[in-house]
Amino acid sequence: MWLRDFHIDALRLDAIHAIKDYSSNPLVSELADAVAAYNTATNSRKYLIAETDLNDTRVIKTKIEGGYGVDAQWCDEFHHSLRVATGQDRTGYYSDFDGVADFATSYKNAYVYTGQYSEERHRNFGTSTQGIPSDKFVVFSQNHDQIGNRVFGERTAQLLSVAQLKLAAMAVLTSPYIPLIFMGEEWAASTPFQYFVDHSDRALLKAIEEGRKREFSFAGNVQLPIAHDLNTFENSKLVWQEQTEGIHAAMLRFYKFLIQLRKSHPVFKNNNRDDIAVINDEDTQVIIVERLYEAHRLTIVLNFSADIATVLLRDIDATSRIILDTSAENYISQDIQFSEEITTTFTIRPNSAILISNHHVHP
């Protein structure tokens, strides 16, 4: 019905790790069969995307490989490690991630945990992603869960500096995975996204309110937004005119540039992670990514520290130029100059990123 009558392109299956189905053809696998059959019958292409925290590639492997045949999965560990890398709290399940080093791992491999011990889970956890195509993973710096499940529903724009927002956007949109942009993220929306519901069952509403009080008891005696209060819903609406104003307009232009870059730069034709080198310098908190396609090369330098870092690059040819510097005044201007020659050693400003390319792309 969703695909046929409502013309939905893709369905996200929520928290499939909570579905306890041990039959020979589990529900999720059966759903994948149904979508595949629909696609064949209608000559269309609809998708299933699963949310799962099991790091089990069986979900996204093909039926021939013994998997469920789901098209892609949420990659929460990309978000979790990126969040810690940008200096946010390491509470709850975030305590399993050490920041920059783990984010470098996720950038290269999607999963961070591929069988090692998890302190939060108290067990060994995860499987290898070797051989799994990059387009099987959806990555993001924020989503409805990570915002709506905060006490006051603060977006990343309320938690990070503008410099850090641009750095996070660069990390997501230059990755080899499918990027997800949460509504309003692209212009650093100022409104929160709070948890709201509209149930007619009063007992259920009371249970939700009491459950959220227990969940956020660590916050002390604070007044939580009431989930079924109309004001909670109204407060969460986007203010669309923001995108034409000040920093919001600047951020929107920045996202547009990154999306255009992803569409136009030749290296993004090759998302084979075997052709992507990721180097992590734990001392400087800098990650250097090398992406190649035929004769084209894109170097991505991400500085997650609050200090200026010195970066050493090898094998950068004389035709390469800095095509984007998130800390420069004209980082999103329509006339970015390609005049600066790349040397082997240079500095990068705090919480910033640069792109170096031998293929000169204009925004």
Buried (B, 14 or more C-beta within 10 A) or exposed (E): EEBEEEEEEBBBBEEBEEEEEEEEEBBBBBBBBEBBEEBEEEEEEBBBBBBBBBBBBBBBBEEEEEBBBBBBBBBBBBBBBBBBBBBBEBEEBBBBBBBBBBBBBBBBBBBBBBEEEBEEEEEEBBBEBEEBBBEBBBBBBBBEBBBBBBBBBBBBBBBBBBBBBBBBBBBBBBBBBBBBBBEBBBBBBBBBBBBBBEEEEEEEBEEBBEEBEEEBEEEEEEEBBBBBBEEBBEBBEBEEEBBEEEBBBBBBBBBEBBBEBBEEBBBBEBBEBEEBEBEBBEEBBBBBBBBBBEEBBBBBBBBBBEEEBEBEBEEBEEEBBBBBBBBBEEBBEEEBEBEEEBEEEBEBBBBBBBBBBBBEBEB
